[in-house]
Amino acid sequence: MILFFETYSIVQTLFFFRFIRRADVVYFHKRSFPPLSFRPVVKRIVEILFRLINKNLEIRTLTAEELNEHSCQSNLKATEVVENITGDIEKSSSYKIILNLIKDSNILKFYQSVMADTMSGRVLFYRISEKLRSDFKDENFYIIPADSDNLLLYENASDRNRLKPHIIPCINFANRIREFGLKIFWLSVFLIIPAVTTLTWLRKISFKPIRPRKHAIAMPTIFGFREEENIIDGVKRPHDDGYLYGNGISVGDIIHVFDKWRSADENEKRIKNVMDKRGMHYVDAKDYKVNKNILIFALRIQFEIIKGLVLKCFCFKDKTGLVFSSIQVVKQMLKKFVMLENVDFKAELIRNDYSPLEVVTTILCNQKNRKTVAIQHGFAAGYAVMNRMCYVHVDKYCVFSDNHVKAFSPFWDRMHLEKTGSCWLDYPIEIAKSESKKSSIKDRINQLYGRRKYIVSISLPGRNDYNMLSRWDMMYQALEDFIHTDIDSHVFLRFRSTKCLEAGHIQRFCTLPEKDKRIIIDLKNFTTYELMNVCNVYISSSHSSGVIEAVSIGANTFTIDYMDTTKFCFDKYGKNLVLKTKDDILNIFNNIENNFAGYDCKCDLLKKDFDYFHDGRGRERLQRVMLETVNEINSK
């Protein structure tokens, strides 16, 4: 018997223990990107119970090869589902309570964003269920959905009919029990979340007025600043958090906020020391104070929640997911209000535009007469990869190209878009414009590794589960074959961090430089952009911005599809752009000398489609947008 569970559930485990005891194989649902979120404690308890019930049970993990084919289609389908259920969200009691609290209908985008992510996982479950049913052709294959409300999640009626006999018996009753327990728990949390949050503030409460220094701009600390070369996660990188300075934005105009992106205390201390020496202003969320305004705000929220729950019959008719989402809104409202009382600014730069929480951020900023500006993430495949970005809500959205906007159409059509182009392209373009810089890079390569006829730079993806192992195998086998050639070329392998080298499927790459000195893993002497500018060939993963960065400087560029997404973005740019086999990779080395004569790669069109400018002035345009936003606030 084969079982496929959509979630880790203690109730389902106990309810279906007889099936688990008879099962040979169990699968648990998984999603490539973004990954599904399961509560670690519940997951661990369920795994222990499974082992106790059936010691011989084989628990299999779905691979990226099995998932990626369906993940993108699930993201697209989920967006349709969200549009169909938006009316139900607006009618729900928990949504109405939050709307009454926040008094801005844009909060609907928060719920849509969360539901897009949730429904994507649910649609994917049924797609994978159909695949497993087809693979096993076994009457003893059963699926265990997390929710019985699944009518909209099937691709079509025939899929529903084929899977219906494989839905485990009594699932509706089990799920009603599970849903009831979860609803009671999350409604209890919803009821007390402001009070509990206030208790966590006890040590921060101060009845003295909070008088923060006034700043034009607030921005998150991500890269930080360093006195020495910028080594982050063991890799030399070209940028720090200084990309907004210039064109009228000076030290003292920006407040750098240490909050979401944290690093080790020792590292943060070094960053703060550098900022102190440079006169830069920063604030740490750990040091925020809680004044009477914040306490009154929390008290008002607590009162409105109690009143709303009583008037709405404790939201018992709402789906548990809507109640949970409402809790997240309240938590973010409280967190952001504390920040706004402790940090005085006119415009805030948003870097995690894909997060539903930034919908709440923008609403609260607007209510305090402040604005938000976000830089888009460069997902070339659009909402086939990240459907949450359909529901971004910021005051101004800095976008890279019409191609990106089209990929998220019609959702971005309603937004205030600023055509800045990518500010990250500035770094490789600055090097490309300087012959002396390129000459210096080549000299350093020659000094460290000797002189060779060619240079190949290969940027490899992270160790995330969504990168297909078969593609890693393909790259490794191609490099093994390269060792047996006499091609006079340096081959630089670029990894996202030194931690990547610890992953089991990546460790083998560390042995290649020992087998052949032409293959080099050097993460600290050169940036990716430096190697990109002097190499004869640049190979990158298809979901990396490196593809666009490389074509922007005219490099011979090829890509490998680690996520199975190129059909959504790169199909029209030539049949040779995407390397699909190890022989394709090896042929790249063999064709350097003839400069890839006969290759079908439309890199000029790719360059044109994925950035407005390619002029190295993306940061200037971003700075201009930030200044204009500040001036709009000042003029009110």
MARLO-285250 format. One line per 3 residues: number of its first residue (from 0); their letters; for each residue x negated, y, z of C-alpha. Coordinates in nm, 3 decimals. Layout:
NUM = a = X Y Z  ...
END
This chain:
0 = mil = 0.000 0.000 0.000  -0.120 0.351 -0.086  0.000 0.662 0.100
3 = ffe = -0.045 1.027 0.003  0.017 1.281 0.281  0.068 1.649 0.201
6 = tys = -0.042 1.764 0.545  -0.190 1.645 0.873  0.112 1.594 1.098
9 = ivq = 0.127 1.421 1.435  0.505 1.381 1.399  0.475 1.217 1.056
12 = tlf = 0.190 0.995 1.180  0.399 0.861 1.468  0.717 0.837 1.262
15 = ffr = 0.555 0.638 0.979  0.311 0.431 1.186  0.451 0.106 1.040
18 = fir = 0.362 0.220 0.689  0.017 0.333 0.805  -0.043 -0.004 0.970
21 = rad = 0.033 -0.183 0.640  -0.151 0.064 0.417  -0.477 -0.012 0.241
24 = vvy = -0.559 0.341 0.125  -0.454 0.686 0.244  -0.509 1.018 0.069
27 = fhk = -0.465 1.356 0.232  -0.375 1.653 0.017  -0.655 1.889 -0.079
30 = rsf = -0.696 2.192 -0.304  -1.008 2.308 -0.482  -0.976 2.685 -0.476
33 = ppl = -0.881 2.849 -0.257  -0.910 2.557 -0.012  -0.609 2.456 0.195
36 = sfr = -0.615 2.549 0.561  -0.545 2.279 0.819  -0.570 2.326 1.194
39 = pvv = -0.889 2.143 1.297  -0.748 2.010 1.626  -0.437 1.863 1.462
42 = kri = -0.645 1.720 1.178  -0.880 1.551 1.424  -0.595 1.406 1.632
45 = vei = -0.425 1.266 1.320  -0.749 1.105 1.200  -0.798 0.941 1.540
48 = lfr = -0.438 0.813 1.542  -0.485 0.668 1.194  -0.792 0.476 1.307
51 = lin = -0.611 0.346 1.613  -0.310 0.234 1.410  -0.511 0.069 1.129
54 = knl = -0.883 0.004 1.177  -0.921 -0.128 0.822  -0.763 0.174 0.659
57 = eir = -0.960 0.346 0.383  -0.918 0.724 0.387  -1.013 0.861 0.046
60 = tlt = -1.092 1.221 -0.043  -0.967 1.377 -0.363  -1.254 1.509 -0.574
63 = aee = -1.283 1.835 -0.764  -1.269 1.633 -1.087  -0.923 1.505 -0.985
66 = lne = -0.801 1.841 -0.856  -0.939 2.116 -1.078  -0.748 2.010 -1.387
69 = hsc = -0.424 2.070 -1.197  -0.521 2.355 -0.961  -0.503 2.633 -1.218
72 = qsn = -0.169 2.515 -1.355  -0.038 2.496 -0.999  -0.141 2.855 -0.933
75 = lka = 0.047 2.970 -1.243  0.356 2.766 -1.156  0.351 2.888 -0.794
78 = tev = 0.372 3.249 -0.910  0.695 3.161 -1.095  0.827 2.995 -0.780
81 = ven = 0.750 3.304 -0.570  0.938 3.527 -0.813  1.238 3.291 -0.780
84 = itg = 1.236 3.289 -0.398  1.161 3.660 -0.341  1.532 3.724 -0.288
87 = die = 1.537 3.459 -0.014  1.238 3.622 0.155  1.414 3.959 0.160
90 = kss = 1.728 3.801 0.312  1.536 3.623 0.589  1.571 3.747 0.947
93 = syk = 1.198 3.744 1.025  1.126 3.961 0.719  1.398 4.208 0.824
96 = iil = 1.247 4.232 1.173  0.907 4.314 1.025  1.055 4.559 0.775
99 = nli = 1.225 4.739 1.063  0.892 4.750 1.245  0.668 4.868 0.963
102 = kds = 0.930 5.070 0.769  0.771 5.018 0.427  0.918 4.786 0.164
105 = nil = 0.569 4.720 0.026  0.534 4.470 0.309  0.720 4.232 0.077
108 = kfy = 0.391 4.195 -0.115  0.234 4.043 0.197  0.497 3.768 0.204
111 = qsv = 0.473 3.717 -0.171  0.096 3.685 -0.149  0.114 3.429 0.132
114 = mad = 0.388 3.236 -0.046  0.193 3.234 -0.373  -0.092 3.063 -0.189
117 = tms = 0.139 2.824 -0.003  0.347 2.729 -0.306  0.035 2.669 -0.512
120 = grv = -0.070 2.401 -0.265  0.277 2.249 -0.267  0.307 2.243 -0.647
123 = lfy = -0.039 2.086 -0.664  0.073 1.811 -0.424  0.345 1.699 -0.663
126 = ris = 0.115 1.722 -0.966  -0.145 1.505 -0.791  0.131 1.271 -0.673
129 = ekl = 0.235 1.216 -1.034  -0.128 1.154 -1.131  -0.179 0.897 -0.853
132 = rsd = 0.150 0.728 -0.938  0.035 0.697 -1.297  -0.315 0.578 -1.198
135 = fkd = -0.208 0.308 -0.956  0.110 0.189 -1.132  0.200 0.042 -0.795
138 = enf = 0.546 0.015 -0.642  0.380 0.037 -0.302  0.267 0.395 -0.360
141 = yii = 0.442 0.644 -0.131  0.416 1.019 -0.095  0.484 1.202 0.230
144 = pad = 0.573 1.569 0.160  0.534 1.831 0.430  0.875 1.977 0.352
147 = sdn = 1.188 1.831 0.199  1.279 2.155 0.019  1.095 2.080 -0.305
150 = lll = 1.337 2.130 -0.593  1.145 2.425 -0.746  0.805 2.259 -0.715
153 = yen = 0.830 1.995 -0.986  0.718 2.073 -1.338  1.038 1.927 -1.482
156 = asd = 1.330 1.698 -1.408  1.157 1.389 -1.547  0.867 1.431 -1.304
159 = rnr = 1.117 1.459 -1.020  1.296 1.144 -1.130  0.972 0.949 -1.165
162 = lkp = 0.850 1.047 -0.818  1.181 1.012 -0.635  1.145 0.633 -0.575
165 = hii = 0.798 0.694 -0.431  0.905 0.943 -0.161  0.872 0.757 0.165
168 = pci = 1.205 0.652 0.326  1.352 0.872 0.601  1.120 1.163 0.514
171 = nfa = 1.403 1.417 0.546  1.475 1.315 0.905  1.105 1.314 0.999
174 = nri = 1.050 1.653 0.843  1.352 1.800 1.019  1.205 1.693 1.352
177 = ref = 0.865 1.832 1.252  1.018 2.157 1.126  1.219 2.201 1.446
180 = glk = 0.912 2.154 1.667  0.699 2.392 1.460  0.976 2.651 1.449
183 = ifw = 1.021 2.649 1.827  0.645 2.685 1.872  0.597 2.972 1.625
186 = lsv = 0.910 3.156 1.737  0.769 3.144 2.090  0.441 3.286 1.964
189 = fli = 0.628 3.553 1.764  0.815 3.653 2.078  0.506 3.707 2.293
192 = ipa = 0.227 3.796 2.048  0.219 4.172 2.134  0.211 4.098 2.509
195 = vtt = -0.062 3.835 2.473  -0.268 4.066 2.251  -0.233 4.344 2.510
198 = ltw = -0.369 4.109 2.778  -0.681 4.049 2.565  -0.737 4.427 2.567
201 = lrk = -0.754 4.461 2.946  -1.129 4.529 2.956  -1.102 4.782 2.674
204 = isf = -0.823 4.994 2.817  -0.929 5.353 2.876  -0.706 5.643 2.973
207 = kpi = -0.965 5.891 2.853  -0.892 6.040 2.509  -1.067 5.867 2.221
210 = rpr = -1.245 6.133 2.015  -1.415 5.959 1.721  -1.642 6.156 1.488
213 = kha = -1.472 6.265 1.170  -1.581 6.096 0.847  -1.473 6.112 0.488
216 = iam = -1.501 5.738 0.418  -1.485 5.410 0.609  -1.633 5.098 0.456
219 = pti = -1.706 4.745 0.578  -2.057 4.631 0.659  -2.130 4.329 0.440
222 = fgf = -2.493 4.333 0.322  -2.625 4.577 0.582  -2.959 4.756 0.547
225 = ree = -3.317 4.636 0.586  -3.656 4.803 0.609  -3.830 4.524 0.423
228 = eni = -3.717 4.352 0.103  -3.347 4.271 0.106  -3.344 3.899 0.195
231 = idg = -2.994 3.776 0.276  -2.924 3.408 0.350  -3.280 3.332 0.243
234 = vkr = -3.234 3.490 -0.103  -3.373 3.820 -0.234  -3.085 4.044 -0.337
237 = phd = -3.088 4.382 -0.509  -2.815 4.562 -0.318  -2.730 4.673 0.034
240 = dgy = -2.435 4.870 0.170  -2.565 5.198 0.031  -2.381 5.184 -0.302
243 = lyg = -2.140 5.466 -0.212  -2.411 5.722 -0.132  -2.474 5.981 -0.403
246 = ngi = -2.284 6.236 -0.612  -2.171 6.438 -0.312  -2.147 6.153 -0.062
249 = svg = -2.425 6.190 0.193  -2.541 6.025 0.514  -2.287 6.121 0.779
252 = dii = -1.992 6.117 0.538  -1.950 5.739 0.570  -1.874 5.534 0.879
255 = hvf = -1.989 5.171 0.835  -1.761 4.928 1.019  -1.891 4.601 1.166
258 = dkw = -1.588 4.374 1.180  -1.479 4.109 0.928  -1.819 4.008 0.787
261 = rsa = -2.030 3.921 1.091  -2.378 3.777 1.114  -2.595 3.664 1.405
264 = den = -2.627 3.920 1.687  -3.002 3.943 1.633  -2.955 4.019 1.263
267 = ekr = -2.687 4.280 1.332  -2.915 4.445 1.586  -3.189 4.476 1.321
270 = ikn = -2.940 4.625 1.074  -2.819 4.879 1.330  -3.178 4.978 1.412
273 = vmd = -3.243 5.052 1.044  -2.921 5.253 1.023  -3.017 5.451 1.334
276 = krg = -3.354 5.540 1.179  -3.180 5.659 0.861  -2.919 5.859 1.051
279 = mhy = -2.632 5.646 0.921  -2.311 5.626 1.124  -2.157 5.295 1.221
282 = vda = -1.904 5.150 1.461  -1.861 4.796 1.591  -1.507 4.661 1.631
285 = kdy = -1.623 4.493 1.952  -1.666 4.839 2.106  -1.319 4.974 2.027
288 = kvn = -1.129 5.128 2.319  -0.757 5.093 2.385  -0.578 5.418 2.475
291 = kni = -0.221 5.499 2.570  -0.119 5.545 2.205  -0.220 5.187 2.131
294 = lif = -0.040 5.055 2.439  0.276 5.245 2.346  0.250 5.108 1.990
297 = alr = 0.219 4.750 2.123  0.510 4.808 2.363  0.730 4.936 2.080
300 = iqf = 0.648 4.631 1.867  0.723 4.401 2.161  1.060 4.567 2.219
303 = eii = 1.156 4.557 1.851  1.064 4.187 1.821  1.271 4.093 2.126
306 = kgl = 1.564 4.300 2.002  1.533 4.163 1.650  1.512 3.800 1.760
309 = vlk = 1.818 3.838 1.983  2.021 4.011 1.711  1.907 3.765 1.443
312 = cfc = 1.983 3.452 1.649  1.608 3.390 1.694  1.560 3.342 1.317
315 = fkd = 1.659 2.975 1.340  1.770 2.973 0.975  1.432 3.098 0.852
318 = ktg = 1.164 2.874 0.715  0.877 2.820 0.960  0.634 2.963 0.705
321 = lvf = 0.816 3.298 0.710  0.801 3.311 1.089  0.429 3.229 1.082
324 = ssi = 0.370 3.499 0.818  0.552 3.751 1.035  0.318 3.669 1.323
327 = qvv = 0.021 3.745 1.097  0.174 4.082 1.007  0.215 4.174 1.375
330 = kqm = -0.142 4.070 1.457  -0.279 4.279 1.170  -0.061 4.577 1.266
333 = lkk = -0.202 4.571 1.618  -0.559 4.519 1.500  -0.544 4.794 1.239
336 = fvm = -0.378 5.043 1.472  -0.664 4.997 1.718  -0.912 5.062 1.438
339 = len = -0.727 5.375 1.322  -0.732 5.518 1.674  -1.105 5.451 1.709
342 = vdf = -1.227 5.549 1.362  -1.148 5.884 1.196  -1.169 5.880 0.816
345 = kae = -0.978 5.993 0.508  -1.030 5.700 0.268  -1.114 5.336 0.334
348 = lir = -1.293 5.108 0.089  -1.133 4.763 0.074  -1.358 4.474 -0.030
351 = ndy = -1.132 4.172 0.030  -0.857 4.280 -0.207  -0.734 3.919 -0.232
354 = spl = -0.632 3.914 0.136  -0.260 3.964 0.214  -0.368 4.141 0.534
357 = evv = -0.484 4.439 0.329  -0.120 4.507 0.240  -0.068 4.585 0.610
360 = tti = -0.394 4.784 0.613  -0.276 5.013 0.333  0.069 5.065 0.485
363 = lcn = -0.071 5.167 0.825  -0.337 5.387 0.666  -0.069 5.568 0.466
366 = qkn = 0.138 5.622 0.781  -0.168 5.790 0.935  -0.220 6.008 0.624
369 = rkt = -0.513 5.802 0.501  -0.565 5.611 0.177  -0.725 5.288 0.061
372 = vai = -0.940 5.217 -0.244  -1.027 4.862 -0.347  -1.278 4.709 -0.589
375 = qhg = -1.128 4.419 -0.780  -1.278 4.072 -0.763  -1.387 3.968 -1.109
378 = faa = -1.186 3.651 -1.162  -1.195 3.621 -1.540  -0.931 3.347 -1.537
381 = gya = -0.679 3.575 -1.363  -0.415 3.429 -1.134  -0.481 3.080 -1.266
384 = vmn = -0.766 3.090 -1.010  -0.648 3.343 -0.747  -0.274 3.406 -0.759
387 = rmc = -0.273 3.603 -0.434  -0.427 3.890 -0.630  -0.096 3.935 -0.812
390 = yvh = 0.033 4.105 -0.499  -0.250 4.343 -0.413  -0.131 4.665 -0.249
393 = vdk = -0.379 4.954 -0.226  -0.359 5.322 -0.315  -0.621 5.295 -0.590
396 = ycv = -0.759 4.984 -0.754  -1.094 5.003 -0.931  -1.081 4.763 -1.224
399 = fsd = -1.351 4.638 -1.459  -1.176 4.590 -1.793  -0.845 4.571 -1.975
402 = nhv = -0.911 4.199 -2.005  -0.899 4.164 -1.625  -0.583 4.377 -1.609
405 = kaf = -0.423 4.166 -1.883  -0.516 3.847 -1.693  -0.304 3.970 -1.401
408 = spf = -0.025 4.118 -1.611  0.248 4.214 -1.540  0.164 4.232 -1.172
411 = wdr = -0.109 4.497 -1.190  0.097 4.717 -1.423  0.271 4.873 -1.123
414 = mhl = -0.056 4.979 -0.954  -0.266 5.294 -0.967  -0.564 5.160 -1.164
417 = ekt = -0.898 5.338 -1.188  -1.108 5.229 -1.487  -1.448 5.237 -1.320
420 = gsc = -1.603 4.926 -1.470  -1.808 4.701 -1.244  -2.052 4.886 -1.020
423 = wld = -2.246 4.559 -0.983  -2.353 4.580 -1.349  -2.561 4.886 -1.259
426 = ypi = -2.835 4.673 -1.103  -2.929 4.460 -1.408  -2.873 4.754 -1.645
429 = eia = -3.111 4.978 -1.447  -3.386 4.720 -1.493  -3.296 4.670 -1.860
432 = kse = -3.349 5.042 -1.926  -3.701 5.039 -1.778  -3.977 4.870 -1.978
435 = skk = -4.220 4.928 -1.691  -3.995 4.739 -1.448  -3.962 4.445 -1.687
438 = ssi = -4.336 4.442 -1.748  -4.398 4.440 -1.373  -4.165 4.144 -1.325
441 = kdr = -4.343 3.946 -1.596  -4.678 4.028 -1.439  -4.563 3.897 -1.103
444 = inq = -4.437 3.576 -1.265  -4.771 3.530 -1.441  -4.965 3.592 -1.120
447 = lyg = -4.758 3.348 -0.917  -4.692 3.073 -1.173  -4.918 3.131 -1.469
450 = rrk = -4.834 3.246 -1.818  -4.591 3.047 -2.033  -4.430 3.113 -2.368
453 = yiv = -4.070 3.118 -2.244  -3.868 3.185 -1.930  -3.533 3.021 -1.854
456 = sis = -3.323 3.129 -1.556  -3.044 2.904 -1.429  -2.805 3.036 -1.164
459 = lpg = -2.634 2.751 -0.984  -2.307 2.780 -0.788  -2.253 2.734 -0.416
462 = rnd = -2.203 2.404 -0.242  -1.824 2.449 -0.231  -1.602 2.146 -0.289
465 = ynm = -1.441 2.304 -0.593  -1.764 2.278 -0.794  -1.737 1.944 -0.971
468 = lsr = -2.008 1.690 -0.886  -2.010 1.568 -1.245  -2.138 1.912 -1.354
471 = wdm = -2.411 1.904 -1.090  -2.507 1.557 -1.216  -2.510 1.687 -1.574
474 = myq = -2.746 1.971 -1.483  -2.977 1.748 -1.282  -2.998 1.487 -1.559
477 = ale = -3.073 1.759 -1.815  -3.360 1.888 -1.600  -3.489 1.532 -1.555
480 = dfi = -3.491 1.500 -1.934  -3.663 1.838 -1.966  -3.951 1.700 -1.757
483 = htd = -4.026 1.456 -2.040  -4.059 1.735 -2.297  -4.361 1.955 -2.371
486 = ids = -4.164 2.282 -2.398  -4.383 2.565 -2.269  -4.128 2.735 -2.043
489 = hvf = -4.081 2.837 -1.682  -3.741 2.720 -1.554  -3.623 2.918 -1.251
492 = lrf = -3.343 2.761 -1.046  -3.140 3.018 -0.851  -2.927 2.909 -0.555
495 = rst = -2.678 3.125 -0.365  -2.847 3.062 -0.031  -3.108 2.841 0.130
498 = kcl = -2.825 2.657 0.307  -2.707 2.534 -0.033  -3.025 2.330 -0.056
501 = eag = -2.915 2.131 0.250  -2.607 1.988 0.075  -2.639 1.621 -0.015
504 = hiq = -2.573 1.661 -0.388  -2.811 1.959 -0.414  -3.108 1.829 -0.215
507 = rfc = -3.233 1.630 -0.514  -3.300 1.956 -0.702  -3.569 2.036 -0.444
510 = tlp = -3.774 1.742 -0.571  -3.788 1.872 -0.930  -4.070 2.129 -0.876
513 = ekd = -4.280 1.846 -0.730  -4.228 1.644 -1.048  -4.292 1.934 -1.289
516 = kri = -4.456 2.269 -1.213  -4.257 2.432 -1.491  -3.946 2.404 -1.271
519 = iid = -3.950 2.671 -1.001  -3.731 2.733 -0.695  -3.830 3.080 -0.576
522 = lkn = -3.554 3.264 -0.394  -3.759 3.536 -0.224  -3.995 3.689 -0.481
525 = ftt = -3.737 3.781 -0.745  -3.373 3.881 -0.762  -3.139 3.711 -1.005
528 = yel = -3.118 4.040 -1.197  -3.496 4.063 -1.232  -3.520 3.714 -1.382
531 = mnv = -3.213 3.780 -1.596  -3.393 4.075 -1.757  -3.710 3.890 -1.856
534 = cnv = -3.579 3.545 -1.942  -3.530 3.408 -2.291  -3.218 3.223 -2.179
537 = yis = -2.980 3.273 -1.887  -2.740 2.995 -1.779  -2.473 3.060 -1.518
540 = ssh = -2.162 2.898 -1.375  -1.848 3.013 -1.555  -1.683 3.155 -1.242
543 = ssg = -1.985 3.371 -1.159  -2.010 3.739 -1.249  -2.356 3.650 -1.378
546 = vie = -2.209 3.566 -1.718  -2.081 3.922 -1.766  -2.393 4.076 -1.610
549 = avs = -2.620 3.884 -1.847  -2.429 3.971 -2.165  -2.424 4.335 -2.052
552 = iga = -2.803 4.351 -2.097  -2.809 4.145 -2.415  -2.953 3.826 -2.266
555 = ntf = -2.902 3.495 -2.447  -2.624 3.371 -2.220  -2.461 3.032 -2.174
558 = tid = -2.235 2.896 -1.905  -2.132 2.570 -1.741  -1.773 2.512 -1.631
561 = ymd = -1.801 2.386 -1.274  -1.434 2.457 -1.197  -1.259 2.362 -1.521
564 = ttk = -1.134 2.718 -1.576  -1.303 2.830 -1.900  -0.997 2.740 -2.106
567 = fcf = -0.824 3.034 -1.936  -1.092 3.291 -2.015  -1.379 3.192 -2.246
570 = dky = -1.223 2.981 -2.523  -1.233 3.255 -2.786  -1.602 3.338 -2.741
573 = gkn = -1.751 3.060 -2.950  -1.777 2.683 -2.925  -2.137 2.691 -2.795
576 = lvl = -2.095 2.938 -2.507  -1.984 2.669 -2.262  -2.233 2.383 -2.220
579 = ktk = -2.036 2.062 -2.180  -2.297 1.783 -2.175  -2.654 1.730 -2.062
582 = ddi = -2.756 1.721 -2.427  -2.603 2.067 -2.471  -2.827 2.192 -2.190
585 = lni = -3.137 2.019 -2.325  -3.069 2.161 -2.671  -3.085 2.509 -2.520
588 = fnn = -3.450 2.449 -2.438  -3.515 2.306 -2.782  -3.358 2.605 -2.961
591 = ien = -3.530 2.890 -2.780  -3.795 2.915 -3.049  -3.544 2.966 -3.332
594 = nfa = -3.343 3.207 -3.116  -3.036 2.981 -3.131  -2.985 3.006 -3.505
597 = gyd = -2.648 2.859 -3.598  -2.508 2.882 -3.245  -2.148 3.003 -3.219
600 = ckc = -2.151 3.245 -2.923  -1.957 3.571 -2.943  -2.142 3.743 -2.659
603 = dll = -2.091 4.091 -2.804  -1.714 4.038 -2.794  -1.742 3.893 -2.443
606 = kkd = -1.936 4.201 -2.334  -1.677 4.433 -2.485  -1.384 4.249 -2.329
609 = fdy = -1.502 4.225 -1.970  -1.623 4.576 -1.883  -1.522 4.923 -1.994
612 = fhd = -1.867 5.082 -2.002  -2.185 4.872 -1.951  -2.372 5.200 -1.898
615 = grg = -2.519 5.158 -1.550  -2.295 5.428 -1.406  -2.032 5.214 -1.235
618 = rer = -2.138 5.331 -0.890  -2.102 5.694 -0.998  -1.745 5.633 -1.107
621 = lqr = -1.667 5.448 -0.782  -1.815 5.737 -0.583  -1.604 5.982 -0.785
624 = vml = -1.287 5.785 -0.708  -1.370 5.785 -0.338  -1.438 6.161 -0.337
627 = etv = -1.119 6.236 -0.529  -0.922 6.030 -0.279  -1.077 6.218 0.014
630 = nei = -0.998 6.551 -0.153  -0.635 6.442 -0.206  -0.602 6.387 0.169
633 = nsk = -0.777 6.716 0.250  -0.545 6.908 0.019  -0.230 6.794 0.199
END
